[in-house]
Amino acid sequence: MQGADATIAIARLQIDQIAGCQFLLRIIEGVRALIQDAFWQ
């Protein structure tokens, strides 16, 4: 069972990393949109 627990822990870490990357991408997209708006006006 220890092996299964370790696998689950690793999977959770990878999911957290993916979620973090998506969060960062969303922030970057938001900043890019703000910059574009500033330049278009």
VOLODO-384786 format. One record per residue: residue number from 0; residue in one letter; x, y, z of N, C-alpha, C in turn. Coordinates in Angstrom, 3 decimals. Last residue first. Example, Ala and Ser with C-alpha at 12.3 -4.5 7.8 and 13.67 -1.06 7.14 Angstrom:
<pts>
resi:1 | resn:s | n_X:12.850 | n_Y:-2.250 | n_Z:7.080 | ca_X:13.670 | ca_Y:-1.060 | ca_Z:7.140 | c_X:12.900 | c_Y:0.030 | c_Z:7.870
resi:0 | resn:a | n_X:13.190 | n_Y:-5.690 | n_Z:7.800 | ca_X:12.300 | ca_Y:-4.500 | ca_Z:7.800 | c_X:13.200 | c_Y:-3.300 | c_Z:7.800
</pts>
This chain:
<pts>
resi:40 | resn:q | n_X:-5.959 | n_Y:52.513 | n_Z:-26.938 | ca_X:-6.651 | ca_Y:53.767 | ca_Z:-26.617 | c_X:-5.767 | c_Y:54.987 | c_Z:-26.851
resi:39 | resn:w | n_X:-4.248 | n_Y:50.443 | n_Z:-27.447 | ca_X:-5.276 | ca_Y:50.740 | ca_Z:-28.449 | c_X:-5.961 | c_Y:52.070 | c_Z:-28.185
resi:38 | resn:f | n_X:-2.643 | n_Y:50.267 | n_Z:-25.167 | ca_X:-2.043 | ca_Y:50.719 | ca_Z:-26.424 | c_X:-3.090 | c_Y:51.113 | c_Z:-27.454
resi:37 | resn:a | n_X:-4.445 | n_Y:49.335 | n_Z:-23.255 | ca_X:-3.751 | ca_Y:50.600 | ca_Z:-23.023 | c_X:-3.173 | c_Y:51.145 | c_Z:-24.332
resi:36 | resn:d | n_X:-5.176 | n_Y:46.865 | n_Z:-24.371 | ca_X:-6.184 | ca_Y:47.918 | ca_Z:-24.193 | c_X:-5.517 | c_Y:49.276 | c_Z:-24.033
resi:35 | resn:q | n_X:-2.702 | n_Y:45.532 | n_Z:-24.162 | ca_X:-3.293 | ca_Y:45.792 | ca_Z:-25.481 | c_X:-4.329 | c_Y:46.911 | c_Z:-25.386
resi:34 | resn:i | n_X:-2.488 | n_Y:45.409 | n_Z:-21.371 | ca_X:-1.491 | ca_Y:46.144 | ca_Z:-22.138 | c_X:-2.039 | c_Y:46.497 | c_Z:-23.522
resi:33 | resn:l | n_X:-4.683 | n_Y:43.760 | n_Z:-20.776 | ca_X:-4.615 | ca_Y:45.123 | ca_Z:-20.231 | c_X:-3.640 | c_Y:45.978 | c_Z:-21.028
resi:32 | resn:a | n_X:-3.917 | n_Y:41.425 | n_Z:-22.094 | ca_X:-5.135 | ca_Y:42.111 | ca_Z:-22.513 | c_X:-5.127 | c_Y:43.557 | c_Z:-22.014
resi:31 | resn:r | n_X:-1.662 | n_Y:40.745 | n_Z:-20.588 | ca_X:-1.502 | ca_Y:41.029 | ca_Z:-22.010 | c_X:-2.718 | c_Y:41.805 | c_Z:-22.533
resi:30 | resn:v | n_X:-2.853 | n_Y:40.233 | n_Z:-18.132 | ca_X:-1.900 | ca_Y:41.343 | ca_Z:-18.242 | c_X:-1.748 | c_Y:41.758 | c_Z:-19.705
resi:29 | resn:g | n_X:-4.362 | n_Y:37.953 | n_Z:-18.851 | ca_X:-5.015 | ca_Y:39.154 | ca_Z:-18.341 | c_X:-4.124 | c_Y:40.378 | c_Z:-18.470
resi:28 | resn:e | n_X:-2.345 | n_Y:36.161 | n_Z:-19.565 | ca_X:-3.343 | ca_Y:36.564 | ca_Z:-20.560 | c_X:-4.036 | c_Y:37.857 | c_Z:-20.133
resi:27 | resn:i | n_X:-1.083 | n_Y:35.910 | n_Z:-17.067 | ca_X:-0.344 | ca_Y:36.464 | ca_Z:-18.198 | c_X:-1.309 | c_Y:36.953 | c_Z:-19.274
resi:26 | resn:i | n_X:-3.163 | n_Y:34.670 | n_Z:-15.625 | ca_X:-2.665 | ca_Y:35.984 | ca_Z:-15.209 | c_X:-1.952 | c_Y:36.666 | c_Z:-16.373
resi:25 | resn:r | n_X:-3.314 | n_Y:32.275 | n_Z:-17.045 | ca_X:-4.492 | ca_Y:33.142 | ca_Z:-16.994 | c_X:-4.078 | c_Y:34.558 | c_Z:-16.594
resi:24 | resn:l | n_X:-0.813 | n_Y:31.209 | n_Z:-16.533 | ca_X:-1.174 | ca_Y:31.544 | ca_Z:-17.916 | c_X:-2.361 | c_Y:32.494 | c_Z:-17.943
resi:23 | resn:l | n_X:-1.069 | n_Y:30.750 | n_Z:-13.778 | ca_X:-0.098 | ca_Y:31.723 | ca_Z:-14.270 | c_X:-0.437 | c_Y:32.158 | c_Z:-15.691
resi:22 | resn:f | n_X:-3.044 | n_Y:28.749 | n_Z:-13.848 | ca_X:-3.304 | ca_Y:29.993 | ca_Z:-13.130 | c_X:-2.364 | c_Y:31.090 | c_Z:-13.620
resi:21 | resn:q | n_X:-1.695 | n_Y:26.761 | n_Z:-15.205 | ca_X:-2.900 | ca_Y:27.325 | ca_Z:-15.821 | c_X:-3.238 | c_Y:28.663 | c_Z:-15.177
resi:20 | resn:c | n_X:0.291 | n_Y:26.239 | n_Z:-13.308 | ca_X:0.668 | ca_Y:26.731 | ca_Z:-14.638 | c_X:-0.525 | c_Y:27.385 | c_Z:-15.314
resi:19 | resn:g | n_X:-1.265 | n_Y:25.248 | n_Z:-11.201 | ca_X:-0.478 | ca_Y:26.466 | ca_Z:-11.019 | c_X:-0.085 | c_Y:27.072 | c_Z:-12.349
resi:18 | resn:a | n_X:-2.239 | n_Y:22.925 | n_Z:-12.354 | ca_X:-3.193 | ca_Y:23.963 | ca_Z:-11.961 | c_X:-2.460 | c_Y:25.291 | c_Z:-11.792
resi:17 | resn:i | n_X:0.189 | n_Y:21.557 | n_Z:-12.608 | ca_X:-0.592 | ca_Y:21.881 | ca_Z:-13.806 | c_X:-1.567 | c_Y:23.022 | c_Z:-13.494
resi:16 | resn:q | n_X:0.861 | n_Y:21.290 | n_Z:-9.904 | ca_X:1.744 | ca_Y:22.028 | ca_Z:-10.795 | c_X:0.994 | c_Y:22.462 | c_Z:-12.045
resi:15 | resn:d | n_X:-1.261 | n_Y:19.695 | n_Z:-8.990 | ca_X:-1.075 | ca_Y:21.027 | ca_Z:-8.421 | c_X:-0.203 | c_Y:21.885 | c_Z:-9.335
resi:14 | resn:i | n_X:-0.712 | n_Y:17.383 | n_Z:-10.478 | ca_X:-1.977 | ca_Y:18.096 | ca_Z:-10.711 | c_X:-1.853 | c_Y:19.528 | c_Z:-10.173
resi:13 | resn:q | n_X:1.716 | n_Y:16.667 | n_Z:-9.293 | ca_X:1.679 | ca_Y:16.997 | ca_Z:-10.721 | c_X:0.412 | c_Y:17.777 | c_Z:-11.050
resi:12 | resn:l | n_X:0.854 | n_Y:16.126 | n_Z:-6.687 | ca_X:1.831 | ca_Y:17.181 | ca_Z:-6.925 | c_X:1.785 | c_Y:17.629 | c_Z:-8.380
resi:11 | resn:r | n_X:-0.829 | n_Y:13.943 | n_Z:-7.181 | ca_X:-1.393 | ca_Y:15.181 | ca_Z:-6.637 | c_X:-0.440 | c_Y:16.345 | c_Z:-6.870
resi:10 | resn:a | n_X:1.031 | n_Y:12.063 | n_Z:-8.060 | ca_X:-0.034 | ca_Y:12.508 | ca_Z:-8.974 | c_X:-0.626 | c_Y:13.826 | c_Z:-8.490
resi:9 | resn:i | n_X:2.469 | n_Y:11.722 | n_Z:-5.689 | ca_X:3.139 | ca_Y:12.273 | ca_Z:-6.872 | c_X:2.096 | c_Y:12.810 | c_Z:-7.852
resi:8 | resn:a | n_X:0.466 | n_Y:10.568 | n_Z:-4.085 | ca_X:1.090 | ca_Y:11.826 | ca_Z:-3.683 | c_X:1.768 | c_Y:12.501 | c_Z:-4.872
resi:7 | resn:i | n_X:-0.042 | n_Y:8.216 | n_Z:-5.496 | ca_X:-1.120 | ca_Y:9.200 | ca_Z:-5.346 | c_X:-0.520 | c_Y:10.564 | c_Z:-4.984
resi:6 | resn:t | n_X:2.427 | n_Y:6.954 | n_Z:-5.154 | ca_X:1.952 | ca_Y:7.271 | ca_Z:-6.505 | c_X:0.868 | c_Y:8.342 | c_Z:-6.456
resi:5 | resn:a | n_X:2.429 | n_Y:6.588 | n_Z:-2.391 | ca_X:3.449 | ca_Y:7.433 | ca_Z:-3.007 | c_X:3.008 | c_Y:7.867 | c_Z:-4.398
resi:4 | resn:d | n_X:0.288 | n_Y:4.821 | n_Z:-2.109 | ca_X:0.232 | ca_Y:6.134 | ca_Z:-1.463 | c_X:1.229 | c_Y:7.092 | c_Z:-2.103
resi:3 | resn:a | n_X:1.311 | n_Y:2.612 | n_Z:-3.487 | ca_X:0.114 | ca_Y:3.283 | ca_Z:-4.000 | c_X:0.002 | c_Y:4.689 | c_Z:-3.405
resi:2 | resn:g | n_X:3.424 | n_Y:1.909 | n_Z:-1.807 | ca_X:3.689 | ca_Y:2.302 | ca_Z:-3.189 | c_X:2.521 | c_Y:3.072 | c_Z:-3.785
resi:1 | resn:q | n_X:2.094 | n_Y:1.153 | n_Z:0.515 | ca_X:2.942 | ca_Y:2.350 | ca_Z:0.540 | c_X:3.230 | c_Y:2.855 | c_Z:-0.871
resi:0 | resn:m | n_X:0.827 | n_Y:-1.220 | n_Z:0.000 | ca_X:0.000 | ca_Y:0.000 | ca_Z:0.000 | c_X:0.856 | c_Y:1.262 | c_Z:0.000
</pts>
